[in-house]
Protein backbone atom coordinates (compact mmCIF):
# COMPACT_ATOMS: atom_id res chain seq x y z
CA UNK A 1 0.00 0.00 0.00
CA UNK A 2 1.16 3.54 -0.80
CA UNK A 3 0.14 6.91 0.56
CA UNK A 4 0.44 9.42 -2.28
CA UNK A 5 0.40 13.02 -1.09
CA UNK A 6 -0.08 16.08 -3.26
CA UNK A 7 1.03 19.39 -1.75
CA UNK A 8 -0.81 22.66 -2.09
CA UNK A 9 -2.94 25.21 -0.28
CA UNK A 10 -6.70 24.77 0.20
CA UNK A 11 -9.26 27.18 -1.22
CA UNK A 12 -10.34 28.39 -4.64
CA UNK A 13 -8.00 31.39 -4.71
CA UNK A 14 -4.96 29.07 -4.55
CA UNK A 15 -6.24 26.42 -6.97
CA UNK A 16 -4.27 27.57 -10.03
CA UNK A 17 -1.04 28.45 -8.25
CA UNK A 18 2.28 26.84 -9.11
CA UNK A 19 2.51 25.78 -5.46
CA UNK A 20 -0.63 23.68 -6.01
CA UNK A 21 0.62 21.42 -8.78
CA UNK A 22 0.60 18.51 -6.31
CA UNK A 23 -3.14 19.00 -5.71
CA UNK A 24 -3.68 19.22 -9.47
CA UNK A 25 -1.97 15.87 -10.02
CA UNK A 26 -4.14 14.10 -7.44
CA UNK A 27 -7.33 15.61 -8.90
CA UNK A 28 -6.33 14.32 -12.35
CA UNK A 29 -5.53 10.85 -10.97
CA UNK A 30 -8.88 10.65 -9.16
CA UNK A 31 -10.78 11.73 -12.29
CA UNK A 32 -8.91 9.54 -14.76
CA UNK A 33 -9.12 6.39 -12.64
CA UNK A 34 -12.68 6.87 -11.35
CA UNK A 35 -11.78 6.87 -7.66
CA UNK A 36 -14.60 7.47 -5.16
CA UNK A 37 -15.50 10.86 -3.65
CA UNK A 38 -13.05 12.82 -1.55
CA UNK A 39 -13.60 12.64 2.20
CA UNK A 40 -12.44 14.98 4.97
CA UNK A 41 -9.92 13.13 7.13
CA UNK A 42 -6.44 13.58 8.63
CA UNK A 43 -6.76 17.37 8.35
CA UNK A 44 -7.10 17.00 4.64
CA UNK A 45 -9.03 15.41 1.78
CA UNK A 46 -8.61 11.66 1.28
CA UNK A 47 -9.63 9.22 -1.41
CA UNK A 48 -8.82 5.50 -1.79
CA UNK A 49 -8.44 3.34 -4.86
CA UNK A 50 -6.82 0.24 -6.33
CA UNK A 51 -4.67 -0.72 -9.28
CA UNK A 52 -5.26 -4.44 -9.41
CA UNK A 53 -4.18 -5.77 -6.03
CA UNK A 54 -2.26 -2.58 -5.18
CA UNK A 55 -4.11 -0.26 -2.84
CA UNK A 56 -3.41 3.47 -2.75
CA UNK A 57 -4.55 6.38 -0.63
CA UNK A 58 -4.45 9.89 -2.09
CA UNK A 59 -4.12 12.75 0.39
CA UNK A 60 -4.40 16.53 -0.09
CA UNK A 61 -3.42 18.18 3.23
CA UNK A 62 -5.59 21.18 4.14
CA UNK A 63 -3.30 22.51 6.85
CA UNK A 64 -1.75 24.98 4.37
CA UNK A 65 1.65 24.23 2.91
CA UNK A 66 3.80 25.10 5.92
CA UNK A 67 2.06 22.53 8.14
CA UNK A 68 1.63 19.71 5.62
CA UNK A 69 3.53 17.28 7.86
CA UNK A 70 0.73 17.23 10.44
CA UNK A 71 -1.71 15.77 7.93
CA UNK A 72 0.80 13.40 6.34
CA UNK A 73 1.99 11.83 9.60
CA UNK A 74 -1.60 11.39 10.81
CA UNK A 75 -2.49 9.42 7.67
CA UNK A 76 0.75 7.39 7.74
CA UNK A 77 0.20 6.39 11.35
CA UNK A 78 -3.45 5.46 10.76
CA UNK A 79 -2.54 3.10 7.88
CA UNK A 80 0.60 1.88 9.71
CA UNK A 81 2.89 2.88 6.87
CA UNK A 82 6.64 3.34 6.94
CA UNK A 83 8.08 6.58 5.52
CA UNK A 84 9.28 4.59 2.47
CA UNK A 85 5.62 3.92 1.61
CA UNK A 86 4.81 7.64 1.42
CA UNK A 87 5.27 9.53 -1.86
CA UNK A 88 4.92 13.32 -2.00
CA UNK A 89 4.18 15.23 -5.22
CA UNK A 90 5.35 18.85 -5.03
CA UNK A 91 6.41 21.89 -7.05
CA UNK A 92 10.14 22.21 -7.72
CA UNK A 93 11.65 25.57 -8.67
CA UNK A 94 15.07 24.03 -9.32
CA UNK A 95 13.72 22.10 -12.31
CA UNK A 96 12.70 23.64 -15.63
CA UNK A 97 8.97 23.80 -16.38
CA UNK A 98 7.68 20.40 -17.45
CA UNK A 99 10.61 18.42 -16.04
CA UNK A 100 9.74 15.60 -13.63
CA UNK A 101 12.08 13.67 -11.37
CA UNK A 102 11.62 10.97 -8.75
CA UNK A 103 13.74 10.95 -5.62
CA UNK A 104 13.77 8.60 -2.63
CA UNK A 105 14.79 10.30 0.63
CA UNK A 106 17.12 13.30 0.80
CA UNK A 107 16.84 16.92 1.85
CA UNK A 108 13.94 19.36 1.59
CA UNK A 109 15.90 22.06 -0.34
CA UNK A 110 14.06 24.83 1.50
CA UNK A 111 10.57 23.76 0.36
CA UNK A 112 8.28 24.62 3.28
CA UNK A 113 5.92 21.72 2.69
CA UNK A 114 8.77 19.21 2.63
CA UNK A 115 10.38 20.90 5.62
CA UNK A 116 7.21 20.24 7.64
CA UNK A 117 7.03 16.60 6.48
CA UNK A 118 10.67 16.12 7.41
CA UNK A 119 9.93 17.38 10.91
CA UNK A 120 7.01 14.98 11.43
CA UNK A 121 7.92 11.92 9.36
CA UNK A 122 11.65 12.03 8.74
CA UNK A 123 13.47 12.18 5.42
CA UNK A 124 13.04 8.66 4.01
CA UNK A 125 9.83 9.22 2.04
CA UNK A 126 9.77 9.40 -1.75
CA UNK A 127 9.01 12.51 -3.69
CA UNK A 128 7.98 13.37 -7.24
CA UNK A 129 9.58 16.70 -8.10
CA UNK A 130 7.45 18.64 -10.57
CA UNK A 131 9.43 21.40 -12.29
CA UNK A 132 7.82 24.84 -12.43
CA UNK A 133 10.94 26.89 -13.17
CA UNK A 134 12.67 29.63 -11.18
CA UNK A 135 11.79 33.36 -11.26
CA UNK A 136 15.48 34.28 -11.41
CA UNK A 137 16.05 35.63 -7.91
CA UNK A 138 15.34 34.05 -4.54
CA UNK A 139 13.47 37.14 -3.31
CA UNK A 140 10.88 36.61 -6.04
CA UNK A 141 10.22 32.94 -5.23
CA UNK A 142 7.26 33.39 -2.80
CA UNK A 143 5.34 35.59 -5.22
CA UNK A 144 6.20 33.31 -8.12
CA UNK A 145 4.97 30.03 -6.61
CA UNK A 146 1.92 31.76 -5.08
CA UNK A 147 0.74 32.85 -8.50
CA UNK A 148 -1.28 31.14 -11.22
CA UNK A 149 0.42 29.30 -14.04
CA UNK A 150 0.68 31.46 -17.15
CA UNK A 151 -1.42 30.68 -20.20
CA UNK A 152 1.76 29.72 -22.03
CA UNK A 153 2.32 26.97 -19.44
CA UNK A 154 -0.96 25.17 -20.03
CA UNK A 155 0.22 22.74 -22.72
CA UNK A 156 3.21 21.35 -20.85
CA UNK A 157 1.26 21.42 -17.57
CA UNK A 158 -1.48 19.27 -19.08
CA UNK A 159 1.14 16.83 -20.40
CA UNK A 160 2.70 16.54 -16.94
CA UNK A 161 -0.65 15.95 -15.22
CA UNK A 162 -1.60 13.30 -17.76
CA UNK A 163 1.80 11.65 -17.52
CA UNK A 164 1.64 11.42 -13.73
CA UNK A 165 -1.86 9.97 -13.98
CA UNK A 166 -0.71 7.45 -16.60
CA UNK A 167 2.16 6.29 -14.41
CA UNK A 168 0.54 6.33 -10.96
CA UNK A 169 -0.15 2.60 -11.00
CA UNK A 170 3.62 2.06 -11.18
CA UNK A 171 4.08 4.30 -8.15
CA UNK A 172 1.52 2.13 -6.36
CA UNK A 173 3.69 -0.91 -7.13
CA UNK A 174 6.90 0.83 -6.10
CA UNK A 175 8.31 0.87 -9.65
CA UNK A 176 9.71 4.39 -10.05
CA UNK A 177 11.50 3.75 -13.40
CA UNK A 178 8.27 2.66 -15.09
CA UNK A 179 6.50 5.65 -13.60
CA UNK A 180 9.12 7.97 -15.07
CA UNK A 181 8.83 6.24 -18.44
CA UNK A 182 5.05 6.81 -18.48
CA UNK A 183 5.59 10.50 -17.74
CA UNK A 184 8.21 10.77 -20.46
CA UNK A 185 5.84 9.30 -23.05
CA UNK A 186 3.51 12.24 -22.41
CA UNK A 187 6.04 15.00 -21.90
CA UNK A 188 8.57 13.93 -24.56
CA UNK A 189 6.83 11.45 -26.88
CA UNK A 190 8.96 9.65 -29.48
CA UNK A 191 8.98 11.25 -32.91
CA UNK A 192 7.16 9.30 -35.61
CA UNK A 193 8.91 8.11 -38.78
CA UNK A 194 8.80 10.26 -41.90
CA UNK A 195 8.80 7.58 -44.58
CA UNK A 196 11.39 7.16 -47.34
CA UNK A 197 14.27 9.57 -47.14
CA UNK A 198 15.70 11.37 -50.13
CA UNK A 199 19.35 11.24 -51.16
CA UNK A 200 21.80 11.77 -48.35
CA UNK A 201 22.36 15.45 -47.78
CA UNK A 202 19.32 16.69 -49.74
CA UNK A 203 16.79 16.63 -46.90
CA UNK A 204 14.10 15.94 -49.51
CA UNK A 205 11.78 13.03 -50.07
CA UNK A 206 11.28 11.45 -53.46
CA UNK A 207 14.19 13.14 -55.25
CA UNK A 208 16.64 10.22 -55.31
CA UNK A 209 17.59 8.33 -58.46
CA UNK A 210 15.27 5.41 -57.67
CA UNK A 211 12.30 7.78 -57.57
CA UNK A 212 12.97 9.15 -61.06
CA UNK A 213 11.21 7.29 -63.90
CA UNK A 214 13.43 6.38 -66.90
CA UNK A 215 12.88 8.68 -69.84
CA UNK A 216 11.49 7.26 -73.09
CA UNK A 217 13.90 6.90 -75.97
CA UNK A 218 13.55 9.47 -78.75
CA UNK A 219 11.15 8.32 -81.49
CA UNK A 220 13.98 8.06 -84.04
CA UNK A 221 15.68 5.42 -81.90
CA UNK A 222 12.66 3.13 -81.76
CA UNK A 223 11.81 0.95 -84.81
CA UNK A 224 8.26 1.09 -86.03
CA UNK A 225 6.32 -2.17 -85.59
CA UNK A 226 4.88 -1.84 -89.14
CA UNK A 227 7.84 -0.50 -91.12
CA UNK A 228 11.34 -2.01 -91.41
CA UNK A 229 14.19 0.21 -90.43
CA UNK A 230 15.73 2.23 -93.20
CA UNK A 231 19.17 1.09 -94.43
CA UNK A 232 22.05 3.02 -93.05
CA UNK A 233 23.34 5.74 -95.40
CA UNK A 234 26.74 5.00 -96.96
CA UNK A 235 29.63 7.32 -96.39
CA UNK A 236 30.63 9.42 -99.47
CA UNK A 237 33.49 7.92 -101.57
CA UNK A 238 36.73 9.68 -102.42
CA UNK A 239 37.89 10.49 -106.01
CA UNK A 240 40.62 7.79 -105.89
CA UNK A 241 38.07 5.17 -104.80
CA UNK A 242 35.78 6.16 -107.67
CA UNK A 243 38.74 5.86 -110.18
CA UNK A 244 39.64 2.40 -108.88
CA UNK A 245 36.00 1.30 -109.29
CA UNK A 246 36.29 1.98 -113.08
CA UNK A 247 39.08 -0.63 -113.46
CA UNK A 248 37.31 -3.44 -111.54
Buried (B, 14 or more C-beta within 10 A) or exposed (E): EBBBBBBBBBEEEBBEBBBBBBBBBBBBBBEBBEBEEBEEBBBBBBBEBEBEEBEBBBBBBBBBBEBBBBBBBBBBEEBEBEBBBBBBBBBBBBBEBBBBBBBEEEEBEEBBBBBBBBBBBBEBBBBBBBBBBBBEEEEEBEEBBBEEBEEEBEEBBEBBBBBBBBBBBBBBBBBBEBBBBBBBBBBEEEEEEEEEEEEEEEEEEEEBEEEEEEEEEEEEEEEEEEEEEEEEEEEEEEEEEEEEEEEE
